[in-house]
Amino acid sequence: MSRIAGLFARKSSVFIGFTVAGDPGIEASFGVAKTMIDAGADLLEIAVPYADPVADGPVIERAHVRALRAGTTPDDVFALVRELRGYAPALPLVLFTYHNIIHRRGPDRFFSEAAAAGADGVLIVDLPVEESGEVAPYAARYGIDRIALIAPTTSPERQHAILSGASGFVYLISLEGVTGERDRLPPGIAGLVGAVREKTGLPLAVGFGVSRPEHVRTVADAGANGVIVGSALVRLIEEHAGDEAGMQDALRAAIATLRRGLVPDPEPDMPRRERVEG
């Protein structure tokens, strides 16, 4: 069983944190990710910095800029994944990327390096299902889950096509538009979760706009298996630039607060990380 499958089999309500590799700096990003893990992230999405992140709102877009200005490359991203895999051997790690990064590196090389570093899944935010054949064989070859994205505007027919090649979990976009914090979530989340649930047995996680404990509770009450929080955490990194201790304190407090909206599991959770001896 993969780490992603094992996590969703073990927990009924999963908290997924998001960070951009190399933000606020190449070395500092390990401390950011480590803090998120220790604070309660059950799964971590790690974005590969990209110059034109069209799916992202201003907060995450600025994080991409900071990471690129710090000189972050895909090699640095894979190095970060290797560090995190050593720190938290059991924790699922998913790369969040744009297709041009994979295309330029070559899909065989990208997925090979991702697997060797210890990544469990890859989410390609701008790859249409009609073009997924370019990457699908390589993801399968190296045992990397291809995380599907489904939006409120995705037709039922297109949902079927997207889900046919998906594995790991399905990322449900809660709203129309780009990433970013919102005052409230749209009312149709339960309907989206229910409609996709009829078409797949994969776990469903909801993201985009989730930034408050009541949002997390809304997602959990809608029947989703997981909730994804990005901009609310990335904003704290930006606000505490140059203050690593303050940044880590803010991330820990935010994740603890957000997790209160989750449905508690009946059984105690296993440790978030297990040290590798030797």
VEXKE-616270 format. One record per residue (C-alpha): x, y, z; residue number from 1. Coordinates in Angstrom, 3 decimals, always signed. Each point is the difference from the previous one (the first is absolute). Layout:
N
<site><X>X</X><Y>Y</Y><Z>Z</Z><donu>NUM</donu></site>
...
This chain:
278
<site><X>+0.000</X><Y>+0.000</Y><Z>+0.000</Z><donu>1</donu></site>
<site><X>+1.325</X><Y>+3.440</Y><Z>-0.909</Z><donu>2</donu></site>
<site><X>+0.574</X><Y>+2.664</Y><Z>+2.639</Z><donu>3</donu></site>
<site><X>-2.937</X><Y>+2.019</Y><Z>-1.374</Z><donu>4</donu></site>
<site><X>-2.371</X><Y>-2.982</Y><Z>+0.022</Z><donu>5</donu></site>
<site><X>+1.184</X><Y>-0.973</Y><Z>+3.466</Z><donu>6</donu></site>
<site><X>-0.659</X><Y>+3.471</Y><Z>+1.371</Z><donu>7</donu></site>
<site><X>-3.579</X><Y>+0.187</Y><Z>-1.283</Z><donu>8</donu></site>
<site><X>-0.666</X><Y>-3.579</Y><Z>+1.126</Z><donu>9</donu></site>
<site><X>+1.172</X><Y>+0.890</Y><Z>+3.497</Z><donu>10</donu></site>
<site><X>-1.617</X><Y>+3.424</Y><Z>+0.407</Z><donu>11</donu></site>
<site><X>-3.537</X><Y>+1.121</Y><Z>-0.754</Z><donu>12</donu></site>
<site><X>+0.912</X><Y>+3.692</Y><Z>-0.167</Z><donu>13</donu></site>
<site><X>+3.376</X><Y>+1.059</Y><Z>-1.406</Z><donu>14</donu></site>
<site><X>+1.677</X><Y>+3.412</Y><Z>+0.261</Z><donu>15</donu></site>
<site><X>+2.130</X><Y>+0.878</Y><Z>-3.035</Z><donu>16</donu></site>
<site><X>+2.419</X><Y>+2.907</Y><Z>+0.180</Z><donu>17</donu></site>
<site><X>+1.509</X><Y>+1.841</Y><Z>-2.960</Z><donu>18</donu></site>
<site><X>+3.299</X><Y>+1.803</Y><Z>-0.435</Z><donu>19</donu></site>
<site><X>+2.120</X><Y>+1.214</Y><Z>-2.906</Z><donu>20</donu></site>
<site><X>+3.459</X><Y>-1.568</Y><Z>-0.059</Z><donu>21</donu></site>
<site><X>+2.650</X><Y>+2.661</Y><Z>+0.455</Z><donu>22</donu></site>
<site><X>-2.307</X><Y>+2.449</Y><Z>+1.807</Z><donu>23</donu></site>
<site><X>+1.198</X><Y>+2.113</Y><Z>+1.756</Z><donu>24</donu></site>
<site><X>+3.409</X><Y>-1.430</Y><Z>-0.948</Z><donu>25</donu></site>
<site><X>+1.450</X><Y>-3.324</Y><Z>-1.053</Z><donu>26</donu></site>
<site><X>+1.297</X><Y>-0.960</Y><Z>+3.449</Z><donu>27</donu></site>
<site><X>-2.850</X><Y>+1.631</Y><Z>+1.916</Z><donu>28</donu></site>
<site><X>-2.642</X><Y>-1.951</Y><Z>-1.932</Z><donu>29</donu></site>
<site><X>+1.047</X><Y>-3.208</Y><Z>+1.750</Z><donu>30</donu></site>
<site><X>-0.713</X><Y>+1.659</Y><Z>+3.351</Z><donu>31</donu></site>
<site><X>-3.402</X><Y>+1.126</Y><Z>-1.296</Z><donu>32</donu></site>
<site><X>-0.935</X><Y>-3.508</Y><Z>-1.167</Z><donu>33</donu></site>
<site><X>+1.355</X><Y>-1.607</Y><Z>+3.179</Z><donu>34</donu></site>
<site><X>-2.047</X><Y>+2.384</Y><Z>+2.126</Z><donu>35</donu></site>
<site><X>-3.170</X><Y>-0.833</Y><Z>-1.951</Z><donu>36</donu></site>
<site><X>+0.623</X><Y>-3.707</Y><Z>+0.497</Z><donu>37</donu></site>
<site><X>+0.651</X><Y>+0.364</Y><Z>+3.720</Z><donu>38</donu></site>
<site><X>-3.041</X><Y>+2.260</Y><Z>+0.386</Z><donu>39</donu></site>
<site><X>-2.392</X><Y>-2.595</Y><Z>-1.407</Z><donu>40</donu></site>
<site><X>+0.100</X><Y>-0.164</Y><Z>-3.808</Z><donu>41</donu></site>
<site><X>-0.918</X><Y>-3.569</Y><Z>-0.955</Z><donu>42</donu></site>
<site><X>+1.137</X><Y>+0.483</Y><Z>-3.618</Z><donu>43</donu></site>
<site><X>+2.102</X><Y>+2.734</Y><Z>-1.552</Z><donu>44</donu></site>
<site><X>-0.406</X><Y>+1.550</Y><Z>-3.436</Z><donu>45</donu></site>
<site><X>+3.242</X><Y>+1.552</Y><Z>-1.219</Z><donu>46</donu></site>
<site><X>-0.225</X><Y>+2.388</Y><Z>-2.941</Z><donu>47</donu></site>
<site><X>+2.781</X><Y>+0.114</Y><Z>-2.575</Z><donu>48</donu></site>
<site><X>+0.664</X><Y>+3.735</Y><Z>-0.554</Z><donu>49</donu></site>
<site><X>-1.223</X><Y>+1.245</Y><Z>-3.352</Z><donu>50</donu></site>
<site><X>+0.071</X><Y>+3.411</Y><Z>-1.678</Z><donu>51</donu></site>
<site><X>-3.636</X><Y>-0.052</Y><Z>-1.165</Z><donu>52</donu></site>
<site><X>-2.135</X><Y>-1.792</Y><Z>+2.626</Z><donu>53</donu></site>
<site><X>-3.343</X><Y>+0.709</Y><Z>-1.669</Z><donu>54</donu></site>
<site><X>-2.104</X><Y>-1.989</Y><Z>+2.487</Z><donu>55</donu></site>
<site><X>+1.327</X><Y>+1.915</Y><Z>+2.982</Z><donu>56</donu></site>
<site><X>-1.144</X><Y>+3.208</Y><Z>+1.597</Z><donu>57</donu></site>
<site><X>+2.256</X><Y>+2.872</Y><Z>+1.101</Z><donu>58</donu></site>
<site><X>+1.220</X><Y>-1.536</Y><Z>+3.270</Z><donu>59</donu></site>
<site><X>+1.303</X><Y>-3.219</Y><Z>-1.525</Z><donu>60</donu></site>
<site><X>+1.140</X><Y>+1.791</Y><Z>-3.149</Z><donu>61</donu></site>
<site><X>+2.268</X><Y>+2.182</Y><Z>+2.128</Z><donu>62</donu></site>
<site><X>+1.361</X><Y>-3.149</Y><Z>+1.662</Z><donu>63</donu></site>
<site><X>+0.972</X><Y>-1.341</Y><Z>-3.429</Z><donu>64</donu></site>
<site><X>+1.779</X><Y>+3.290</Y><Z>-0.689</Z><donu>65</donu></site>
<site><X>+1.883</X><Y>-0.125</Y><Z>+3.310</Z><donu>66</donu></site>
<site><X>+1.078</X><Y>-3.577</Y><Z>-0.645</Z><donu>67</donu></site>
<site><X>+1.189</X><Y>+0.751</Y><Z>-3.519</Z><donu>68</donu></site>
<site><X>+1.896</X><Y>+3.094</Y><Z>+1.165</Z><donu>69</donu></site>
<site><X>+1.701</X><Y>-2.221</Y><Z>+2.557</Z><donu>70</donu></site>
<site><X>+1.223</X><Y>-2.100</Y><Z>-2.921</Z><donu>71</donu></site>
<site><X>-2.159</X><Y>-3.062</Y><Z>+0.649</Z><donu>72</donu></site>
<site><X>+0.186</X><Y>-2.610</Y><Z>-2.773</Z><donu>73</donu></site>
<site><X>-1.684</X><Y>-3.401</Y><Z>-0.445</Z><donu>74</donu></site>
<site><X>+3.231</X><Y>-1.544</Y><Z>+1.312</Z><donu>75</donu></site>
<site><X>-0.484</X><Y>+1.991</Y><Z>+3.215</Z><donu>76</donu></site>
<site><X>-3.598</X><Y>-1.199</Y><Z>+0.209</Z><donu>77</donu></site>
<site><X>+1.060</X><Y>-3.637</Y><Z>-0.250</Z><donu>78</donu></site>
<site><X>+2.703</X><Y>+0.641</Y><Z>+2.612</Z><donu>79</donu></site>
<site><X>-2.685</X><Y>+1.430</Y><Z>+2.319</Z><donu>80</donu></site>
<site><X>-2.175</X><Y>-3.065</Y><Z>-0.535</Z><donu>81</donu></site>
<site><X>+2.957</X><Y>-2.260</Y><Z>+0.850</Z><donu>82</donu></site>
<site><X>+0.602</X><Y>+1.941</Y><Z>+3.226</Z><donu>83</donu></site>
<site><X>-3.646</X><Y>-0.232</Y><Z>+0.973</Z><donu>84</donu></site>
<site><X>-0.160</X><Y>-3.685</Y><Z>-0.842</Z><donu>85</donu></site>
<site><X>+2.900</X><Y>-0.563</Y><Z>+2.382</Z><donu>86</donu></site>
<site><X>-1.693</X><Y>+2.094</Y><Z>+2.667</Z><donu>87</donu></site>
<site><X>-3.474</X><Y>-1.514</Y><Z>-0.341</Z><donu>88</donu></site>
<site><X>+0.244</X><Y>-3.407</Y><Z>-1.714</Z><donu>89</donu></site>
<site><X>-3.722</X><Y>-0.802</Y><Z>+0.311</Z><donu>90</donu></site>
<site><X>-1.424</X><Y>+3.370</Y><Z>-1.041</Z><donu>91</donu></site>
<site><X>-1.452</X><Y>+0.268</Y><Z>-3.548</Z><donu>92</donu></site>
<site><X>+1.620</X><Y>+2.702</Y><Z>-2.147</Z><donu>93</donu></site>
<site><X>-1.645</X><Y>+1.324</Y><Z>-3.183</Z><donu>94</donu></site>
<site><X>+1.622</X><Y>+2.282</Y><Z>-2.573</Z><donu>95</donu></site>
<site><X>-2.236</X><Y>+2.787</Y><Z>-1.302</Z><donu>96</donu></site>
<site><X>+1.276</X><Y>+1.102</Y><Z>-3.381</Z><donu>97</donu></site>
<site><X>-0.759</X><Y>+1.497</Y><Z>-3.378</Z><donu>98</donu></site>
<site><X>+0.372</X><Y>-2.092</Y><Z>-3.136</Z><donu>99</donu></site>
<site><X>+2.729</X><Y>+2.071</Y><Z>-1.642</Z><donu>100</donu></site>
<site><X>+2.417</X><Y>-0.929</Y><Z>+2.785</Z><donu>101</donu></site>
<site><X>-0.508</X><Y>-3.698</Y><Z>-0.717</Z><donu>102</donu></site>
<site><X>+0.035</X><Y>+0.499</Y><Z>-3.770</Z><donu>103</donu></site>
<site><X>+3.298</X><Y>+1.888</Y><Z>+0.037</Z><donu>104</donu></site>
<site><X>+1.695</X><Y>-2.498</Y><Z>+2.303</Z><donu>105</donu></site>
<site><X>-1.499</X><Y>-2.958</Y><Z>-1.811</Z><donu>106</donu></site>
<site><X>-2.727</X><Y>-2.099</Y><Z>+1.648</Z><donu>107</donu></site>
<site><X>+2.164</X><Y>-3.100</Y><Z>+0.412</Z><donu>108</donu></site>
<site><X>+2.726</X><Y>+1.956</Y><Z>+1.778</Z><donu>109</donu></site>
<site><X>-2.466</X><Y>+2.026</Y><Z>+2.099</Z><donu>110</donu></site>
<site><X>-1.945</X><Y>-2.978</Y><Z>+1.319</Z><donu>111</donu></site>
<site><X>+3.148</X><Y>-2.053</Y><Z>+0.494</Z><donu>112</donu></site>
<site><X>+1.562</X><Y>+2.759</Y><Z>+2.093</Z><donu>113</donu></site>
<site><X>-3.231</X><Y>+0.611</Y><Z>+1.900</Z><donu>114</donu></site>
<site><X>-0.231</X><Y>-3.665</Y><Z>+0.949</Z><donu>115</donu></site>
<site><X>+3.671</X><Y>-0.210</Y><Z>+0.938</Z><donu>116</donu></site>
<site><X>-0.384</X><Y>+3.043</Y><Z>+2.258</Z><donu>117</donu></site>
<site><X>-2.973</X><Y>-1.583</Y><Z>+1.786</Z><donu>118</donu></site>
<site><X>-3.016</X><Y>+1.765</Y><Z>-1.480</Z><donu>119</donu></site>
<site><X>-3.265</X><Y>-1.939</Y><Z>+0.103</Z><donu>120</donu></site>
<site><X>-2.129</X><Y>+1.978</Y><Z>-2.437</Z><donu>121</donu></site>
<site><X>+0.039</X><Y>+2.743</Y><Z>-2.591</Z><donu>122</donu></site>
<site><X>-2.771</X><Y>+2.501</Y><Z>-0.671</Z><donu>123</donu></site>
<site><X>+0.327</X><Y>+1.754</Y><Z>-3.373</Z><donu>124</donu></site>
<site><X>-2.322</X><Y>+2.925</Y><Z>+0.320</Z><donu>125</donu></site>
<site><X>-0.188</X><Y>+1.093</Y><Z>-3.651</Z><donu>126</donu></site>
<site><X>+0.154</X><Y>-3.307</Y><Z>-1.895</Z><donu>127</donu></site>
<site><X>-3.257</X><Y>-0.771</Y><Z>-1.874</Z><donu>128</donu></site>
<site><X>-1.182</X><Y>-3.585</Y><Z>+0.150</Z><donu>129</donu></site>
<site><X>+0.350</X><Y>-0.201</Y><Z>-3.787</Z><donu>130</donu></site>
<site><X>+3.765</X><Y>+0.496</Y><Z>+0.352</Z><donu>131</donu></site>
<site><X>+0.549</X><Y>-2.215</Y><Z>+3.040</Z><donu>132</donu></site>
<site><X>+1.398</X><Y>-2.787</Y><Z>-2.177</Z><donu>133</donu></site>
<site><X>+3.285</X><Y>+1.890</Y><Z>-0.049</Z><donu>134</donu></site>
<site><X>+0.558</X><Y>-0.653</Y><Z>+3.699</Z><donu>135</donu></site>
<site><X>-2.214</X><Y>-2.967</Y><Z>+0.942</Z><donu>136</donu></site>
<site><X>+2.406</X><Y>-2.819</Y><Z>-1.004</Z><donu>137</donu></site>
<site><X>+2.850</X><Y>+1.540</Y><Z>+1.967</Z><donu>138</donu></site>
<site><X>-2.048</X><Y>+0.579</Y><Z>+3.131</Z><donu>139</donu></site>
<site><X>-1.036</X><Y>-3.652</Y><Z>-0.132</Z><donu>140</donu></site>
<site><X>+3.556</X><Y>-1.172</Y><Z>-0.740</Z><donu>141</donu></site>
<site><X>+1.394</X><Y>+1.695</Y><Z>+3.094</Z><donu>142</donu></site>
<site><X>-2.932</X><Y>-0.608</Y><Z>+2.331</Z><donu>143</donu></site>
<site><X>-1.072</X><Y>+3.640</Y><Z>+0.292</Z><donu>144</donu></site>
<site><X>-3.685</X><Y>+0.757</Y><Z>+0.588</Z><donu>145</donu></site>
<site><X>-1.551</X><Y>+2.455</Y><Z>-2.465</Z><donu>146</donu></site>
<site><X>-2.262</X><Y>+2.229</Y><Z>+2.072</Z><donu>147</donu></site>
<site><X>-3.087</X><Y>+1.092</Y><Z>-1.940</Z><donu>148</donu></site>
<site><X>-1.487</X><Y>+3.496</Y><Z>+0.123</Z><donu>149</donu></site>
<site><X>-3.756</X><Y>+0.510</Y><Z>-0.326</Z><donu>150</donu></site>
<site><X>-1.688</X><Y>+3.413</Y><Z>+0.114</Z><donu>151</donu></site>
<site><X>-3.649</X><Y>+0.958</Y><Z>+0.614</Z><donu>152</donu></site>
<site><X>-0.283</X><Y>+0.718</Y><Z>-3.734</Z><donu>153</donu></site>
<site><X>+1.327</X><Y>-3.402</Y><Z>-1.122</Z><donu>154</donu></site>
<site><X>-2.748</X><Y>-1.841</Y><Z>-1.877</Z><donu>155</donu></site>
<site><X>-0.995</X><Y>-3.536</Y><Z>+1.075</Z><donu>156</donu></site>
<site><X>+1.408</X><Y>-1.415</Y><Z>-3.246</Z><donu>157</donu></site>
<site><X>+3.306</X><Y>+1.749</Y><Z>+0.548</Z><donu>158</donu></site>
<site><X>+0.067</X><Y>-1.131</Y><Z>+3.629</Z><donu>159</donu></site>
<site><X>-0.146</X><Y>-3.606</Y><Z>-1.207</Z><donu>160</donu></site>
<site><X>+2.894</X><Y>+0.590</Y><Z>-2.411</Z><donu>161</donu></site>
<site><X>+2.136</X><Y>+1.689</Y><Z>+2.660</Z><donu>162</donu></site>
<site><X>-0.702</X><Y>-2.631</Y><Z>+2.634</Z><donu>163</donu></site>
<site><X>+0.829</X><Y>-2.889</Y><Z>-2.329</Z><donu>164</donu></site>
<site><X>+3.705</X><Y>+0.782</Y><Z>+0.282</Z><donu>165</donu></site>
<site><X>+0.111</X><Y>+1.261</Y><Z>+3.578</Z><donu>166</donu></site>
<site><X>+1.563</X><Y>-1.603</Y><Z>+3.048</Z><donu>167</donu></site>
<site><X>+0.888</X><Y>+0.975</Y><Z>+3.555</Z><donu>168</donu></site>
<site><X>-2.796</X><Y>+2.466</Y><Z>+0.658</Z><donu>169</donu></site>
<site><X>-2.146</X><Y>+2.499</Y><Z>-1.894</Z><donu>170</donu></site>
<site><X>+0.496</X><Y>+3.738</Y><Z>+0.516</Z><donu>171</donu></site>
<site><X>-3.401</X><Y>+1.715</Y><Z>-0.103</Z><donu>172</donu></site>
<site><X>+0.166</X><Y>+3.729</Y><Z>-0.687</Z><donu>173</donu></site>
<site><X>-2.604</X><Y>+1.648</Y><Z>+2.202</Z><donu>174</donu></site>
<site><X>-0.624</X><Y>+3.087</Y><Z>-2.115</Z><donu>175</donu></site>
<site><X>+0.468</X><Y>+1.657</Y><Z>-3.359</Z><donu>176</donu></site>
<site><X>+3.155</X><Y>+2.083</Y><Z>-0.298</Z><donu>177</donu></site>
<site><X>+3.509</X><Y>-0.171</Y><Z>+1.412</Z><donu>178</donu></site>
<site><X>+1.381</X><Y>-0.988</Y><Z>+3.379</Z><donu>179</donu></site>
<site><X>-0.341</X><Y>+2.434</Y><Z>+2.891</Z><donu>180</donu></site>
<site><X>-1.658</X><Y>+0.538</Y><Z>+3.342</Z><donu>181</donu></site>
<site><X>-3.739</X><Y>+0.667</Y><Z>+0.017</Z><donu>182</donu></site>
<site><X>-2.423</X><Y>+1.269</Y><Z>+2.639</Z><donu>183</donu></site>
<site><X>-2.341</X><Y>-2.884</Y><Z>-0.739</Z><donu>184</donu></site>
<site><X>-0.113</X><Y>-3.107</Y><Z>-2.152</Z><donu>185</donu></site>
<site><X>-2.629</X><Y>-0.498</Y><Z>-2.710</Z><donu>186</donu></site>
<site><X>-3.102</X><Y>-1.972</Y><Z>+0.985</Z><donu>187</donu></site>
<site><X>+0.405</X><Y>-2.767</Y><Z>-2.571</Z><donu>188</donu></site>
<site><X>+2.906</X><Y>-1.937</Y><Z>+1.530</Z><donu>189</donu></site>
<site><X>-2.133</X><Y>-2.862</Y><Z>+1.307</Z><donu>190</donu></site>
<site><X>-1.583</X><Y>-0.382</Y><Z>-3.434</Z><donu>191</donu></site>
<site><X>+3.407</X><Y>-0.117</Y><Z>-1.693</Z><donu>192</donu></site>
<site><X>+1.307</X><Y>-2.544</Y><Z>+2.494</Z><donu>193</donu></site>
<site><X>-3.097</X><Y>-2.153</Y><Z>-0.442</Z><donu>194</donu></site>
<site><X>+0.077</X><Y>+0.146</Y><Z>-3.793</Z><donu>195</donu></site>
<site><X>+3.663</X><Y>-1.016</Y><Z>-0.214</Z><donu>196</donu></site>
<site><X>-0.423</X><Y>-2.629</Y><Z>+2.717</Z><donu>197</donu></site>
<site><X>-2.448</X><Y>-1.813</Y><Z>-2.270</Z><donu>198</donu></site>
<site><X>+2.717</X><Y>-0.348</Y><Z>-2.653</Z><donu>199</donu></site>
<site><X>+3.069</X><Y>-1.093</Y><Z>+1.952</Z><donu>200</donu></site>
<site><X>+1.145</X><Y>-1.861</Y><Z>+3.053</Z><donu>201</donu></site>
<site><X>+3.022</X><Y>+2.278</Y><Z>+0.412</Z><donu>202</donu></site>
<site><X>+0.167</X><Y>+2.314</Y><Z>+3.028</Z><donu>203</donu></site>
<site><X>-1.212</X><Y>+3.548</Y><Z>-0.637</Z><donu>204</donu></site>
<site><X>+1.785</X><Y>+3.096</Y><Z>+1.340</Z><donu>205</donu></site>
<site><X>-1.301</X><Y>+3.563</Y><Z>-0.361</Z><donu>206</donu></site>
<site><X>+2.188</X><Y>+3.069</Y><Z>-0.511</Z><donu>207</donu></site>
<site><X>-0.032</X><Y>+3.633</Y><Z>-1.255</Z><donu>208</donu></site>
<site><X>-1.326</X><Y>+2.608</Y><Z>+2.402</Z><donu>209</donu></site>
<site><X>+0.227</X><Y>-2.132</Y><Z>+3.148</Z><donu>210</donu></site>
<site><X>+1.511</X><Y>+2.269</Y><Z>+2.640</Z><donu>211</donu></site>
<site><X>-2.034</X><Y>-0.168</Y><Z>+3.230</Z><donu>212</donu></site>
<site><X>-1.009</X><Y>-2.746</Y><Z>+2.461</Z><donu>213</donu></site>
<site><X>-3.635</X><Y>+0.397</Y><Z>-1.032</Z><donu>214</donu></site>
<site><X>+1.041</X><Y>-0.582</Y><Z>-3.627</Z><donu>215</donu></site>
<site><X>+1.751</X><Y>-3.199</Y><Z>+1.041</Z><donu>216</donu></site>
<site><X>-3.142</X><Y>-1.104</Y><Z>+1.815</Z><donu>217</donu></site>
<site><X>-2.128</X><Y>+0.804</Y><Z>-3.049</Z><donu>218</donu></site>
<site><X>+2.227</X><Y>-2.195</Y><Z>-2.149</Z><donu>219</donu></site>
<site><X>-0.037</X><Y>-2.818</Y><Z>+2.546</Z><donu>220</donu></site>
<site><X>-3.785</X><Y>+0.217</Y><Z>+0.388</Z><donu>221</donu></site>
<site><X>-0.315</X><Y>-0.163</Y><Z>-3.805</Z><donu>222</donu></site>
<site><X>+1.459</X><Y>-3.508</Y><Z>+0.159</Z><donu>223</donu></site>
<site><X>+3.497</X><Y>+0.699</Y><Z>-1.326</Z><donu>224</donu></site>
<site><X>+2.866</X><Y>-2.180</Y><Z>+1.178</Z><donu>225</donu></site>
<site><X>+2.457</X><Y>+2.866</Y><Z>+0.176</Z><donu>226</donu></site>
<site><X>+0.409</X><Y>+3.764</Y><Z>-0.002</Z><donu>227</donu></site>
<site><X>+2.794</X><Y>+1.944</Y><Z>-1.707</Z><donu>228</donu></site>
<site><X>+1.248</X><Y>+3.323</Y><Z>+1.378</Z><donu>229</donu></site>
<site><X>+2.465</X><Y>+2.063</Y><Z>-2.018</Z><donu>230</donu></site>
<site><X>-0.290</X><Y>+3.796</Y><Z>-0.142</Z><donu>231</donu></site>
<site><X>-0.789</X><Y>+0.405</Y><Z>+3.707</Z><donu>232</donu></site>
<site><X>+3.303</X><Y>-1.704</Y><Z>+0.858</Z><donu>233</donu></site>
<site><X>+2.065</X><Y>+1.553</Y><Z>-2.784</Z><donu>234</donu></site>
<site><X>-1.159</X><Y>+3.463</Y><Z>+1.127</Z><donu>235</donu></site>
<site><X>+1.549</X><Y>-0.630</Y><Z>+3.423</Z><donu>236</donu></site>
<site><X>+3.327</X><Y>-0.805</Y><Z>-1.643</Z><donu>237</donu></site>
<site><X>-0.142</X><Y>+3.320</Y><Z>-1.825</Z><donu>238</donu></site>
<site><X>-1.032</X><Y>+1.965</Y><Z>+3.083</Z><donu>239</donu></site>
<site><X>+2.866</X><Y>-1.401</Y><Z>+2.079</Z><donu>240</donu></site>
<site><X>+2.764</X><Y>+0.267</Y><Z>-2.587</Z><donu>241</donu></site>
<site><X>+3.332</X><Y>+0.310</Y><Z>+1.806</Z><donu>242</donu></site>
<site><X>-1.463</X><Y>-1.279</Y><Z>+3.288</Z><donu>243</donu></site>
<site><X>+0.321</X><Y>-3.775</Y><Z>-0.136</Z><donu>244</donu></site>
<site><X>-1.080</X><Y>-0.591</Y><Z>+3.600</Z><donu>245</donu></site>
<site><X>-3.026</X><Y>+2.254</Y><Z>-0.392</Z><donu>246</donu></site>
<site><X>-0.885</X><Y>-1.695</Y><Z>-3.267</Z><donu>247</donu></site>
<site><X>+0.123</X><Y>-3.440</Y><Z>+1.566</Z><donu>248</donu></site>
<site><X>-2.075</X><Y>+1.109</Y><Z>+2.998</Z><donu>249</donu></site>
<site><X>-2.612</X><Y>+1.509</Y><Z>-2.329</Z><donu>250</donu></site>
<site><X>-0.183</X><Y>-3.154</Y><Z>-2.141</Z><donu>251</donu></site>
<site><X>-0.350</X><Y>-2.244</Y><Z>+3.042</Z><donu>252</donu></site>
<site><X>-2.775</X><Y>+2.142</Y><Z>+1.451</Z><donu>253</donu></site>
<site><X>-1.860</X><Y>+0.237</Y><Z>-3.319</Z><donu>254</donu></site>
<site><X>+0.100</X><Y>-3.730</Y><Z>-0.699</Z><donu>255</donu></site>
<site><X>-1.118</X><Y>-0.822</Y><Z>+3.555</Z><donu>256</donu></site>
<site><X>-2.937</X><Y>+2.389</Y><Z>-0.401</Z><donu>257</donu></site>
<site><X>-0.963</X><Y>-1.265</Y><Z>-3.455</Z><donu>258</donu></site>
<site><X>+0.161</X><Y>-3.642</Y><Z>+1.075</Z><donu>259</donu></site>
<site><X>-2.737</X><Y>+0.639</Y><Z>+2.562</Z><donu>260</donu></site>
<site><X>-2.457</X><Y>-0.094</Y><Z>-2.869</Z><donu>261</donu></site>
<site><X>+0.870</X><Y>-3.602</Y><Z>-0.887</Z><donu>262</donu></site>
<site><X>-2.151</X><Y>-2.943</Y><Z>+0.962</Z><donu>263</donu></site>
<site><X>+1.950</X><Y>-1.762</Y><Z>+2.766</Z><donu>264</donu></site>
<site><X>+1.125</X><Y>-3.538</Y><Z>-0.717</Z><donu>265</donu></site>
<site><X>-1.212</X><Y>-2.697</Y><Z>+2.383</Z><donu>266</donu></site>
<site><X>+3.506</X><Y>-1.448</Y><Z>+0.311</Z><donu>267</donu></site>
<site><X>+3.155</X><Y>+1.913</Y><Z>+0.935</Z><donu>268</donu></site>
<site><X>+2.133</X><Y>+0.989</Y><Z>-2.966</Z><donu>269</donu></site>
<site><X>+3.398</X><Y>-1.569</Y><Z>-0.589</Z><donu>270</donu></site>
<site><X>+3.058</X><Y>+2.237</Y><Z>+0.449</Z><donu>271</donu></site>
<site><X>+0.364</X><Y>+2.519</Y><Z>-2.812</Z><donu>272</donu></site>
<site><X>+3.631</X><Y>-0.853</Y><Z>-0.448</Z><donu>273</donu></site>
<site><X>+2.240</X><Y>-2.898</Y><Z>+0.838</Z><donu>274</donu></site>
<site><X>+3.693</X><Y>+0.642</Y><Z>+0.293</Z><donu>275</donu></site>
<site><X>+2.261</X><Y>-2.162</Y><Z>-2.134</Z><donu>276</donu></site>
<site><X>+2.765</X><Y>-1.458</Y><Z>+2.108</Z><donu>277</donu></site>
<site><X>+3.547</X><Y>-0.147</Y><Z>-1.246</Z><donu>278</donu></site>
